[in-house]
Amino acid sequence: MGFSQSDGKTVDQLFTEKAVSEEIKRLTDECWRLREVNSDSALVLGKRALGLAIKNNIQNELPRIYGFLGVIQLHYLYQTKASIPNLQNALKYSLQQKDSVELAYSYNNLGDLYLMTGNVPLSLRYSENAVAMFEQLNHPTGKSYSYANIGLVYREKKEFDLALSYFNKAVDLWDELGEQVGIGSVYREIARTYAMKGDLDSAMNYYQKSYSMGVNAENGRYAAFCLNGMANIYYQRKEYNKAREYYTNAIELNRKHNHDFGLVDNYTGIALVNAQKGKQKEGEEYLQLAMNTALELGVTKQIIEVSKIYIDFYKILGDFELATLSFQKFHVLYDSVLTVQQFEIIKEMERRFEVQSNLTVTEQELKNQKLSEQNLVIIILLMIVIIAVMVWRYRYNQKMNRKLEEMNQTKDKLFSVISHDLRNPFNSLIGFSELLITEIEQKDCVKSKKYAKFINQAAVEGLKLLTSLLYWSMSQSGKIHFQPEDVQLDEVISELKEFYAADLNKNQIDLQIQNKVEKVFIDSNIVRIVLMNLISNALKYTETNGTITLCAFKNTSAIHIKVKDSGIGMSDSLINKLFNEKSFTQSKTGLRGEQGTGLGLSVVQELVQIHKGKIKVESQEGQGTTFELEFPCNHSGE
């Protein structure tokens, strides 16, 4: 009985395994504790724990150990390339062990890695995955780290208010957990964010708070970061003596804690102060110190930043010849160092992941087949090579087919949308021009002016629609530029109501407006196109004497616009197909014989996504349809 429950292990074996597990946990905990105060020792302890875990096949500890090693190399020793295999192994073993918490931490750490190498889109993707998993697990510590991390990504994207909202979420969680060090570290990021926004008073306030917490926690690195941040603010305020004092204090702290990474910013700060005081030689010495330190660390972003500081340094001194030369050197560095190193790091990550995957598959096949003869091994290796070539060719063909399919879809969509959406303006032009001819023949100047006005309006709206469609086609090739501005929503709605006045009167349909929103920060062209599609569809499927209601309201986080009709409604199966961008079937004929391509709502969805919004639909057959749009409640300058 006891034998079966212990998987055939003796009491001595079980006791030994328990002791080893406890030692691994002790080493791992100590590794994490020492990560800031003595990063080299922390790395040694982590590697010792890893060796014990591998030797004794204790795989449930591997995700945590690999994660700690990767984070220490990435954030504390700045060994970016060396951290990659450890972070990848943390991801691999957390998946194997089905450890959701460590998997979420792996996503968060990979987000860090991509942010440091300048790949913001991938960093955002991994950071979002981490946030989603930690929220689902309701893991307070993980949520704190992931909120701070995604805040850094949004700050890099210059979405400062969104970044601050995530930083504040992290602060609230750290406060609940009673982690003053965590609060202090996030305060430092909040301070940097306010500084980037130009709010120097708020930035100084948060730097001072973070500095006090860093000093109390005896965290010299964080305190040095804060001193450097405060020095930057004094520099911007042109208090150069004060700035130099704080840069110097930061240097002392960073040297005391062997924190060369922080020294780079300190050196460049003092160099700029010297430039302001006309001390070229002394400033150049500090710039050279900064560049040498950055090159020794091998941190790409710092090397590029120091190169940019050279340009500013010589501009301040008025030496435009050297400034131009520095600008040229900066571009050479940007092209040769940043691009090459980022590509090398990412390719190394992909290569290692593919190699590890192939090795895992091969080893499993060898174990399952229990090969005993060398010739069989050779045959299998040859088969693997052949399969790899075939898989590569298959994937390459798939990739090319997907590109071709996307190009065809874009072409078909463009032509279909043009035929669907440009019909109304041209119908209006034709109808009103015929009426205008009649009134001119009857010499009715009043009606002639009225119809001429309608023709002009239809032509203008047709041009706007065509421009917007071309704008949409640009989005398919990644060339779209989202351009929101402050507009009066009443004006947009009034234009639409006037545009559809003839169709509404003709079909005896009442368009009711319920607008509770005044000034909004939106891309009016995109919103106009979306509403035109929704109103056109409502007209198409609403009976005579029916009602279409357009209402708009605003809450703290979003602007909501609803287009509701009393029409024939839709079945559940039709609703599921509405936003299918691959569907090219003809839409259902309208109540008055109107035809369409079936792509209008697919385009609406794309435009709503470009506007960072959401769209949903509610409908029942015979009871009308309601489309609801939701756009982020942003303001100009955010």
C-alpha positions as CSV (number, residue, x, y, z in Angstrom):
1,M,0.0,0.0,0.0
2,G,2.7,2.5,1.0
3,F,4.9,1.4,-1.9
4,S,2.2,2.2,-4.5
5,Q,1.4,5.6,-3.1
6,S,5.1,6.7,-3.3
7,D,5.6,5.6,-6.9
8,G,7.9,2.8,-5.9
9,K,10.4,5.0,-4.0
10,T,11.9,4.0,-0.7
11,V,11.5,6.1,2.5
12,D,15.1,7.2,2.2
13,Q,14.6,8.3,-1.4
14,L,11.5,10.3,-0.5
15,F,13.3,11.9,2.4
16,T,16.2,12.8,0.2
17,E,14.0,14.3,-2.5
18,K,12.2,16.4,0.1
19,A,15.4,17.7,1.4
20,V,16.7,18.6,-2.1
21,S,13.4,20.4,-2.8
22,E,13.7,22.4,0.3
23,E,17.3,23.3,-0.5
24,I,16.3,24.4,-4.1
25,K,13.5,26.5,-2.7
26,R,15.9,28.1,-0.1
27,L,18.5,28.9,-2.8
28,T,15.8,30.3,-5.2
29,D,14.3,32.5,-2.5
30,E,17.8,33.8,-1.5
31,C,18.6,34.4,-5.2
32,W,15.5,36.7,-5.6
33,R,16.2,38.5,-2.3
34,L,19.7,39.4,-3.4
35,R,18.8,40.4,-6.9
36,E,19.2,44.2,-6.2
37,V,21.8,44.3,-3.4
38,N,24.2,41.7,-5.0
39,S,23.1,40.7,-8.4
40,D,26.2,38.6,-9.2
41,S,25.7,36.5,-6.0
42,A,22.0,36.2,-6.8
43,L,22.9,34.7,-10.2
44,V,25.3,32.2,-8.7
45,L,22.7,31.0,-6.2
46,G,20.1,30.8,-8.9
47,K,22.4,28.7,-11.1
48,R,23.2,26.4,-8.1
49,A,19.4,25.9,-7.6
50,L,19.0,25.2,-11.3
51,G,21.7,22.6,-11.3
52,L,20.2,20.8,-8.3
53,A,16.7,20.8,-9.9
54,I,18.0,19.4,-13.2
55,K,20.2,16.8,-11.5
56,N,17.4,15.5,-9.4
57,N,14.7,15.9,-12.1
58,I,12.6,18.3,-9.9
59,Q,10.9,20.0,-12.9
60,N,8.1,21.8,-11.0
61,E,10.8,24.3,-9.7
62,L,12.3,25.0,-13.2
63,P,9.8,27.7,-14.4
64,R,10.5,29.8,-11.3
65,I,14.3,29.4,-11.3
66,Y,14.6,30.1,-15.1
67,G,12.3,33.2,-14.6
68,F,14.4,34.6,-11.8
69,L,17.7,34.0,-13.7
70,G,16.3,35.7,-16.8
71,V,15.0,38.7,-14.8
72,I,18.3,39.2,-13.0
73,Q,20.3,39.1,-16.2
74,L,17.8,41.4,-18.0
75,H,17.2,44.1,-15.4
76,Y,20.1,44.0,-13.0
77,L,23.1,42.8,-15.0
78,Y,21.9,44.1,-18.3
79,Q,22.9,40.9,-20.1
80,T,20.0,41.1,-22.6
81,K,21.2,38.4,-24.9
82,A,22.1,36.0,-22.1
83,S,18.6,36.4,-20.5
84,I,16.8,35.1,-23.6
85,P,17.3,31.3,-23.2
86,N,16.4,31.6,-19.5
87,L,13.2,33.5,-20.2
88,Q,12.3,31.1,-23.0
89,N,12.9,28.1,-20.7
90,A,10.7,29.7,-18.1
91,L,7.9,29.9,-20.7
92,K,8.6,26.3,-21.9
93,Y,8.6,24.6,-18.5
94,S,5.6,26.6,-17.2
95,L,3.6,25.3,-20.1
96,Q,4.9,21.7,-19.5
97,Q,4.1,22.0,-15.8
98,K,0.7,23.7,-16.5
99,D,1.8,26.4,-14.0
100,S,-0.5,29.3,-14.8
101,V,1.1,31.7,-12.4
102,E,4.6,31.2,-13.7
103,L,3.3,31.3,-17.3
104,A,1.8,34.7,-16.6
105,Y,5.2,35.9,-15.1
106,S,6.9,34.5,-18.3
107,Y,4.6,36.6,-20.5
108,N,5.3,39.6,-18.3
109,N,9.1,39.1,-18.5
110,L,9.1,38.6,-22.2
111,G,7.2,41.9,-22.5
112,D,10.0,43.5,-20.6
113,L,12.6,41.9,-23.0
114,Y,10.8,43.1,-26.1
115,L,10.4,46.6,-24.6
116,M,14.2,46.8,-23.9
117,T,15.0,45.7,-27.5
118,G,12.6,48.3,-28.9
119,N,9.9,46.0,-30.2
120,V,6.9,47.8,-28.7
121,P,4.1,45.9,-30.5
122,L,5.4,42.5,-29.3
123,S,6.0,43.9,-25.9
124,L,2.4,45.1,-25.7
125,R,1.1,41.7,-26.8
126,Y,3.0,39.8,-24.2
127,S,2.1,42.4,-21.5
128,E,-1.6,42.2,-22.3
129,N,-1.4,38.4,-22.0
130,A,0.2,38.7,-18.6
131,V,-2.4,41.2,-17.4
132,A,-5.3,39.0,-18.6
133,M,-3.9,35.9,-16.9
134,F,-3.1,37.6,-13.6
135,E,-6.6,39.1,-13.5
136,Q,-8.2,35.8,-14.3
137,L,-6.1,34.2,-11.5
138,N,-6.8,37.1,-9.2
139,H,-3.1,37.2,-8.3
140,P,-2.4,40.5,-6.5
141,T,1.4,40.5,-6.8
142,G,1.4,39.4,-10.4
143,K,-1.2,42.0,-11.3
144,S,0.9,44.7,-9.6
145,Y,4.0,43.8,-11.7
146,S,2.0,43.4,-15.0
147,Y,0.1,46.7,-14.5
148,A,3.4,48.5,-14.0
149,N,4.9,46.7,-17.0
150,I,2.0,47.5,-19.4
151,G,2.2,51.1,-18.2
152,L,5.8,51.3,-19.4
153,V,4.7,50.0,-22.8
154,Y,2.0,52.7,-23.1
155,R,4.4,55.3,-22.0
156,E,6.8,54.2,-24.8
157,K,3.8,54.6,-27.2
158,K,3.3,58.2,-25.7
159,E,-0.1,57.3,-24.4
160,F,0.7,59.0,-21.1
161,D,-2.8,59.0,-19.5
162,L,-3.3,55.3,-20.2
163,A,0.1,54.6,-18.8
164,L,-0.7,56.6,-15.6
165,S,-4.0,54.7,-15.1
166,Y,-2.1,51.4,-15.1
167,F,0.6,52.8,-12.8
168,N,-2.0,54.0,-10.3
169,K,-3.6,50.5,-10.4
170,A,-0.3,49.0,-9.5
171,V,0.2,51.5,-6.7
172,D,-3.2,50.6,-5.2
173,L,-2.4,46.9,-5.3
174,W,1.1,47.4,-3.7
175,D,-0.6,49.5,-1.0
176,E,-3.1,46.7,-0.2
177,L,-0.2,44.3,0.0
178,G,1.8,46.7,2.2
179,E,4.8,46.7,-0.2
180,Q,6.5,50.1,0.2
181,V,9.3,49.1,-2.2
182,G,6.8,48.3,-4.9
183,I,5.0,51.6,-4.4
184,G,8.3,53.5,-4.5
185,S,9.3,51.9,-7.8
186,V,6.0,52.7,-9.4
187,Y,6.1,56.3,-8.1
188,R,9.4,56.7,-10.0
189,E,7.7,55.6,-13.2
190,I,4.8,58.0,-12.6
191,A,7.4,60.8,-12.1
192,R,9.1,60.0,-15.4
193,T,5.7,59.9,-17.1
194,Y,4.8,63.3,-15.8
195,A,8.2,64.7,-16.8
196,M,7.6,63.4,-20.4
197,K,4.2,65.1,-20.4
198,G,5.9,68.4,-19.4
199,D,4.2,68.5,-15.9
200,L,7.5,69.2,-14.0
201,D,5.8,70.0,-10.6
202,S,4.0,66.7,-10.5
203,A,7.1,64.9,-11.6
204,M,9.2,66.5,-8.9
205,N,6.6,65.6,-6.3
206,Y,6.6,61.9,-7.2
207,Y,10.4,61.7,-7.5
208,Q,10.7,63.1,-4.0
209,K,8.2,60.5,-2.7
210,S,10.0,57.7,-4.5
211,Y,13.4,58.9,-3.3
212,S,12.3,58.9,0.4
213,M,11.0,55.3,0.0
214,G,14.2,54.2,-1.7
215,V,16.3,55.6,1.0
216,N,14.2,54.1,3.8
217,A,14.3,50.7,2.1
218,E,18.1,51.1,1.6
219,N,17.6,50.7,-2.1
220,G,20.5,52.7,-3.5
221,R,19.7,52.0,-7.2
222,Y,16.1,53.4,-7.0
223,A,17.3,56.4,-4.9
224,A,19.9,57.1,-7.6
225,F,17.3,56.9,-10.4
226,C,15.2,59.5,-8.5
227,L,18.2,61.8,-8.0
228,N,18.9,61.7,-11.7
229,G,15.2,62.4,-12.4
230,M,15.2,65.4,-10.1
231,A,18.4,66.7,-11.7
232,N,16.7,66.5,-15.1
233,I,13.9,68.7,-13.8
234,Y,16.4,71.3,-12.4
235,Y,18.1,71.2,-15.8
236,Q,14.8,71.9,-17.6
237,R,14.2,74.8,-15.2
238,K,17.7,76.1,-16.0
239,E,18.9,75.7,-12.4
240,Y,22.2,74.2,-13.7
241,N,24.1,74.3,-10.4
242,K,21.3,72.5,-8.6
243,A,21.1,70.0,-11.5
244,R,24.9,69.3,-11.3
245,E,24.7,68.8,-7.6
246,Y,21.9,66.1,-8.0
247,Y,23.7,64.4,-10.9
248,T,26.9,64.2,-8.8
249,N,25.0,62.7,-5.8
250,A,23.4,60.1,-8.2
251,I,26.9,59.2,-9.4
252,E,28.1,58.6,-5.9
253,L,25.2,56.3,-5.2
254,N,25.5,54.4,-8.4
255,R,29.2,53.9,-8.0
256,K,28.7,52.7,-4.4
257,H,26.2,50.1,-5.6
258,N,28.2,49.2,-8.8
259,H,25.3,50.3,-10.9
260,D,26.9,51.3,-14.2
261,F,23.6,51.4,-16.0
262,G,22.5,54.4,-14.0
263,L,25.9,56.1,-14.5
264,V,25.2,56.6,-18.2
265,D,22.3,59.1,-17.6
266,N,24.3,60.8,-14.8
267,Y,27.3,61.4,-17.1
268,T,25.2,62.7,-20.0
269,G,23.3,65.0,-17.6
270,I,26.5,66.6,-16.3
271,A,27.8,66.9,-19.9
272,L,24.8,69.0,-20.9
273,V,25.2,71.2,-17.8
274,N,28.8,71.8,-18.8
275,A,27.6,72.7,-22.3
276,Q,25.2,75.3,-20.8
277,K,28.1,76.8,-19.0
278,G,30.4,76.8,-22.0
279,K,32.8,74.1,-20.6
280,Q,33.3,72.1,-23.8
281,K,36.3,70.0,-22.8
282,E,34.9,68.9,-19.4
283,G,31.5,68.1,-21.1
284,E,33.2,66.0,-23.8
285,E,35.0,64.0,-21.1
286,Y,31.7,63.1,-19.4
287,L,30.1,62.2,-22.8
288,Q,33.0,59.9,-23.5
289,L,32.5,58.3,-20.1
290,A,28.8,57.8,-20.9
291,M,29.5,56.2,-24.3
292,N,32.3,53.9,-22.9
293,T,30.0,52.7,-20.1
294,A,27.0,52.2,-22.5
295,L,29.3,50.2,-24.9
296,E,30.6,48.1,-22.1
297,L,27.0,47.3,-21.0
298,G,26.0,46.6,-24.6
299,V,22.5,48.2,-24.0
300,T,21.4,49.4,-27.4
301,K,18.9,52.0,-26.2
302,Q,21.6,53.7,-24.1
303,I,24.2,53.7,-26.9
304,I,21.6,55.4,-29.2
305,E,20.6,57.9,-26.4
306,V,24.2,58.9,-25.8
307,S,24.7,59.5,-29.5
308,K,21.7,61.8,-29.5
309,I,23.0,63.7,-26.5
310,Y,26.2,64.5,-28.5
311,I,24.0,66.3,-31.0
312,D,22.3,68.4,-28.3
313,F,25.6,69.1,-26.6
314,Y,27.2,70.7,-29.7
315,K,24.0,72.5,-30.5
316,I,24.0,74.2,-27.1
317,L,27.7,75.2,-27.6
318,G,26.7,76.6,-31.0
319,D,29.2,74.3,-32.8
320,F,26.9,73.3,-35.7
321,E,29.7,71.6,-37.6
322,L,30.3,69.1,-34.8
323,A,26.6,68.9,-34.2
324,T,26.1,67.9,-37.9
325,L,28.9,65.4,-37.6
326,S,27.3,63.9,-34.5
327,F,24.0,63.7,-36.2
328,Q,25.6,61.7,-39.0
329,K,27.3,59.4,-36.5
330,F,23.9,59.0,-34.7
331,H,22.3,57.7,-37.9
332,V,25.1,55.3,-38.6
333,L,24.8,54.0,-35.1
334,Y,21.0,53.8,-35.4
335,D,21.2,51.8,-38.6
336,S,24.2,49.6,-37.7
337,V,23.7,49.0,-33.9
338,L,20.0,49.2,-33.2
339,T,18.7,47.5,-36.2
340,V,21.3,44.8,-36.3
341,Q,21.2,44.0,-32.6
342,Q,17.5,43.9,-32.4
343,F,17.3,41.6,-35.4
344,E,20.0,39.4,-34.0
345,I,18.3,39.1,-30.6
346,I,14.9,38.4,-32.0
347,K,16.3,35.9,-34.5
348,E,18.3,34.2,-31.7
349,M,15.1,33.9,-29.7
350,E,13.3,32.4,-32.6
351,R,16.1,30.0,-33.5
352,R,16.5,28.7,-30.0
353,F,12.8,28.2,-29.6
354,E,12.7,26.2,-32.9
355,V,15.8,24.2,-32.1
356,Q,14.4,23.3,-28.7
357,S,11.0,22.3,-30.2
358,N,12.7,20.1,-32.8
359,L,14.9,18.5,-30.2
360,T,11.9,17.8,-28.0
361,V,10.1,16.1,-30.8
362,T,13.1,14.1,-31.9
363,E,13.9,12.9,-28.4
364,Q,10.3,11.8,-27.9
365,E,10.3,9.9,-31.2
366,L,13.5,8.1,-30.3
367,K,12.1,7.1,-26.8
368,N,8.8,5.9,-28.3
369,Q,10.4,3.8,-31.0
370,K,13.3,2.5,-28.7
371,L,15.8,2.4,-31.5
372,S,18.7,0.0,-31.0
373,E,20.6,0.0,-34.2
374,Q,22.7,2.8,-35.7
375,N,21.3,2.4,-39.2
376,L,17.8,3.1,-37.9
377,V,19.1,6.3,-36.2
378,I,20.6,7.4,-39.5
379,I,17.4,6.8,-41.4
380,I,15.4,8.7,-38.8
381,L,17.8,11.6,-38.9
382,L,17.6,11.7,-42.7
383,M,13.8,11.6,-42.5
384,I,13.8,14.5,-40.0
385,V,15.9,16.6,-42.4
386,I,13.6,15.7,-45.3
387,I,10.5,16.5,-43.2
388,A,12.1,19.8,-42.1
389,V,12.6,20.8,-45.7
390,M,9.1,19.8,-46.6
391,V,7.6,21.7,-43.6
392,W,9.7,24.7,-44.5
393,R,8.4,24.6,-48.1
394,Y,4.8,24.0,-47.0
395,R,4.9,26.9,-44.5
396,Y,6.5,29.1,-47.2
397,N,3.8,28.3,-49.7
398,Q,1.1,28.8,-47.0
399,K,2.6,32.2,-46.2
400,M,2.6,33.2,-49.8
401,N,-1.0,31.9,-50.3
402,R,-2.1,33.9,-47.3
403,K,-0.5,37.1,-48.7
404,L,-2.2,36.5,-52.0
405,E,-5.6,35.8,-50.4
406,E,-5.3,39.0,-48.3
407,M,-4.5,41.0,-51.4
408,N,-7.5,39.6,-53.3
409,Q,-9.8,40.2,-50.3
410,T,-8.6,43.8,-50.1
411,K,-9.2,44.3,-53.8
412,D,-12.7,42.7,-53.7
413,K,-13.6,44.6,-50.6
414,L,-12.6,47.9,-52.1
415,F,-14.7,47.4,-55.2
416,S,-17.6,45.9,-53.3
417,V,-17.7,48.7,-50.8
418,I,-17.4,51.4,-53.5
419,S,-20.5,49.9,-55.2
420,H,-22.3,49.6,-51.9
421,D,-21.6,53.0,-50.3
422,L,-21.3,55.3,-53.3
423,R,-24.7,54.5,-54.6
424,N,-26.7,56.9,-52.3
425,P,-24.7,60.0,-53.2
426,F,-25.0,59.4,-56.9
427,N,-28.7,58.5,-56.7
428,S,-29.2,61.8,-54.9
429,L,-27.2,63.6,-57.6
430,I,-29.3,62.0,-60.4
431,G,-32.6,62.5,-58.7
432,F,-32.1,66.1,-57.7
433,S,-30.6,67.0,-61.0
434,E,-33.7,65.7,-62.8
435,L,-35.9,67.8,-60.5
436,L,-33.6,70.8,-61.1
437,I,-34.0,70.5,-64.9
438,T,-37.8,70.4,-64.4
439,E,-37.9,73.4,-62.2
440,I,-35.6,75.4,-64.5
441,E,-37.9,74.6,-67.4
442,Q,-40.8,75.9,-65.2
443,K,-38.7,78.9,-64.2
444,D,-39.2,78.2,-60.5
445,C,-36.1,79.8,-59.0
446,V,-36.9,79.0,-55.4
447,K,-37.1,75.3,-56.0
448,S,-34.2,75.4,-58.4
449,K,-31.9,76.9,-55.7
450,K,-33.2,74.3,-53.2
451,Y,-32.4,71.4,-55.5
452,A,-29.1,72.9,-56.6
453,K,-28.2,73.1,-52.9
454,F,-29.1,69.4,-52.5
455,I,-27.0,68.5,-55.5
456,N,-24.0,70.4,-54.1
457,Q,-24.5,68.7,-50.7
458,A,-24.7,65.2,-52.3
459,A,-21.6,65.9,-54.4
460,V,-19.7,67.1,-51.3
461,E,-20.8,64.0,-49.3
462,G,-19.9,61.8,-52.2
463,L,-16.4,63.2,-52.3
464,K,-16.1,62.8,-48.5
465,L,-17.2,59.2,-48.8
466,L,-14.8,58.5,-51.6
467,T,-12.0,60.1,-49.6
468,S,-12.9,58.0,-46.6
469,L,-12.9,54.8,-48.7
470,L,-9.5,55.6,-50.1
471,Y,-8.5,56.3,-46.5
472,W,-9.8,52.8,-45.6
473,S,-7.9,51.2,-48.5
474,M,-4.7,52.8,-47.1
475,S,-5.4,51.0,-43.8
476,Q,-5.1,47.6,-45.6
477,S,-1.5,48.4,-46.5
478,G,-0.8,49.9,-43.0
479,K,-0.6,53.5,-44.2
480,I,-3.6,54.8,-42.3
481,H,-3.1,57.8,-40.0
482,F,-5.7,58.0,-37.2
483,Q,-6.4,61.8,-36.8
484,P,-8.8,62.6,-34.0
485,E,-9.7,66.2,-33.2
486,D,-12.2,68.2,-31.1
487,V,-15.6,68.3,-32.9
488,Q,-19.1,69.1,-32.0
489,L,-21.1,65.9,-32.3
490,D,-24.2,67.9,-33.1
491,E,-22.7,69.1,-36.3
492,V,-21.8,65.6,-37.5
493,I,-25.3,64.4,-36.7
494,S,-27.0,67.4,-38.3
495,E,-25.0,66.8,-41.5
496,L,-26.2,63.2,-41.6
497,K,-29.8,64.1,-40.9
498,E,-29.8,66.7,-43.7
499,F,-28.1,64.2,-46.0
500,Y,-30.8,61.6,-45.5
501,A,-33.7,64.1,-45.4
502,A,-34.9,63.2,-48.9
503,D,-34.8,59.4,-48.4
504,L,-36.5,59.8,-45.0
505,N,-39.3,62.0,-46.4
506,K,-39.7,59.7,-49.5
507,N,-40.1,56.6,-47.4
508,Q,-42.0,58.3,-44.6
509,I,-39.5,57.3,-41.9
510,D,-38.9,59.4,-38.8
511,L,-35.3,59.9,-37.7
512,Q,-35.2,60.9,-34.1
513,I,-32.1,62.4,-32.5
514,Q,-31.3,62.1,-28.8
515,N,-27.8,63.6,-28.4
516,K,-26.5,64.2,-24.9
517,V,-22.9,64.8,-26.0
518,E,-21.4,68.1,-27.0
519,K,-17.7,68.4,-27.7
520,V,-15.8,65.1,-28.4
521,F,-12.3,64.1,-29.4
522,I,-12.9,61.8,-32.5
523,D,-11.9,61.3,-36.1
524,S,-15.0,62.8,-37.6
525,N,-14.4,61.2,-41.0
526,I,-14.3,57.7,-39.6
527,V,-17.4,58.3,-37.3
528,R,-19.3,59.8,-40.2
529,I,-18.6,56.8,-42.5
530,V,-19.6,54.4,-39.7
531,L,-22.9,56.2,-39.0
532,M,-23.7,56.6,-42.7
533,N,-23.4,52.8,-43.1
534,L,-25.6,52.1,-40.1
535,I,-28.3,54.6,-41.1
536,S,-28.3,53.4,-44.7
537,N,-28.8,49.8,-43.4
538,A,-31.6,51.0,-41.0
539,L,-33.4,52.8,-43.9
540,K,-33.0,49.7,-46.1
541,Y,-34.8,47.4,-43.7
542,T,-37.3,49.8,-42.0
543,E,-41.0,49.8,-43.2
544,T,-42.8,53.0,-44.2
545,N,-44.0,55.0,-41.2
546,G,-41.2,53.4,-39.2
547,T,-38.7,55.0,-36.8
548,I,-35.0,55.3,-36.7
549,T,-33.4,56.6,-33.4
550,L,-29.9,57.9,-33.1
551,C,-28.9,58.5,-29.5
552,A,-25.5,59.5,-28.1
553,F,-24.4,59.7,-24.5
554,K,-21.2,59.7,-22.5
555,N,-20.0,58.1,-19.3
556,T,-16.6,58.4,-17.5
557,S,-14.8,56.0,-19.8
558,A,-16.5,56.0,-23.2
559,I,-18.8,57.7,-25.7
560,H,-21.8,55.6,-26.8
561,I,-23.7,56.0,-30.0
562,K,-26.8,53.9,-30.7
563,V,-28.6,53.5,-34.1
564,K,-31.9,51.8,-33.4
565,D,-34.6,51.0,-36.0
566,S,-38.1,49.5,-35.9
567,G,-37.4,47.4,-39.0
568,I,-37.6,43.7,-39.8
569,G,-34.7,42.6,-37.5
570,M,-32.3,39.7,-38.0
571,S,-31.9,36.1,-37.1
572,D,-29.1,34.9,-34.9
573,S,-27.4,33.1,-37.8
574,L,-27.4,36.4,-39.8
575,I,-26.0,38.3,-36.8
576,N,-23.1,35.9,-36.6
577,K,-22.2,36.6,-40.2
578,L,-22.4,40.4,-40.0
579,F,-18.8,41.2,-39.2
580,N,-17.2,38.3,-41.1
581,E,-14.6,40.1,-43.2
582,K,-14.1,37.0,-45.4
583,S,-17.8,36.8,-46.4
584,F,-18.5,38.0,-50.0
585,T,-22.1,36.9,-50.3
586,Q,-24.7,39.4,-51.4
587,S,-26.6,41.1,-48.6
588,K,-30.4,40.6,-48.2
589,T,-32.4,42.8,-50.6
590,G,-34.0,45.9,-48.9
591,L,-37.7,46.4,-48.4
592,R,-37.7,48.8,-51.4
593,G,-35.5,46.6,-53.6
594,E,-32.2,48.1,-52.5
595,Q,-29.2,46.0,-53.3
596,G,-25.9,45.8,-51.4
597,T,-22.6,43.9,-51.3
598,G,-22.8,42.5,-47.8
599,L,-19.5,44.2,-46.9
600,G,-20.7,47.5,-45.4
601,L,-20.8,46.2,-41.8
602,S,-17.4,44.5,-42.2
603,V,-15.9,47.8,-43.2
604,V,-17.7,49.4,-40.2
605,Q,-16.0,47.0,-37.9
606,E,-12.6,47.7,-39.3
607,L,-13.1,51.5,-39.0
608,V,-14.3,51.1,-35.4
609,Q,-11.2,49.1,-34.6
610,I,-9.0,51.8,-36.1
611,H,-10.8,54.3,-33.8
612,K,-9.9,51.9,-30.9
613,G,-13.6,51.4,-30.3
614,K,-16.1,48.5,-30.1
615,I,-19.4,47.7,-31.9
616,K,-22.2,45.3,-30.9
617,V,-25.6,44.5,-32.2
618,E,-28.9,43.4,-30.7
619,S,-31.8,42.2,-32.9
620,Q,-34.7,39.9,-33.1
621,E,-36.7,39.1,-36.2
622,G,-39.7,41.4,-36.5
623,Q,-38.6,43.6,-33.6
624,G,-36.0,45.9,-35.1
625,T,-32.2,46.2,-34.7
626,T,-29.9,48.2,-32.5
627,F,-26.2,48.9,-33.3
628,E,-24.2,50.3,-30.4
629,L,-20.8,52.0,-30.9
630,E,-18.4,52.6,-28.0
631,F,-15.4,54.9,-28.4
632,P,-12.7,55.7,-25.7
633,C,-13.5,58.9,-23.9
634,N,-10.3,60.7,-24.8
635,H,-9.5,64.5,-24.9
636,S,-7.2,66.6,-27.0
637,G,-3.7,66.7,-25.7
638,E,-3.9,63.3,-24.1
